[in-house]
Amino acid sequence: MIAALTLLLVFQLAGEVIARGLGLPVPGPVIGMALLFLALLLRGGPSDNLRQTAGNLLQHLSLLFIPAGTGIVLYGELIAAEWLPLAAALLGSTFLAIVVTALVLNALVKRRRPREEARS
């Protein structure tokens, strides 16, 4: 488990170094996750140890949101002052995510239908 956690943290650190070193507007952990994904593709998938560690982390995912909740409490006044732009951004991004998901699903379903008809 320690080796798998170390691997996850090393990729996160690599992402941070790349993001800050190149001045990218992408969070370091996102870059690290993409690097980990590429490494797993090249390796042929995760090891059992990494799979088990990821499962354990996902079981306790709610604990990882405590810092975000604390930030909301600390910046309550700022959130109260800027509630309209925040609400607009949340509603707009939620709507956009639903639309994009629906369009991608529709495209995938249309792409799959000819394959199924060819098999019949």
C-alpha angles and dihedrals in degrees: 000000000000091000091052093047089049090051091051092048093047091055090047090051091048089052091050092049092050094046094049096037093053095033092236119174090226122098114254095236090057091053089046091051090052090050091049090050091052091047091051091049090053092046094047098248141321125310119248089252092055091045092052093046092050089050091052091049091050091051089059097037093123090065090060090063094061094091090052090050090050090052090054090053093047094050097040094125093051091047090050091051094048100036096124098057090042092051091046091050092048094047093042095048092045091051092046092049091051092048094048091047091050092049093049092047091049091050092048093049091050090048092051097048096071090051092052092046091050090055093053 
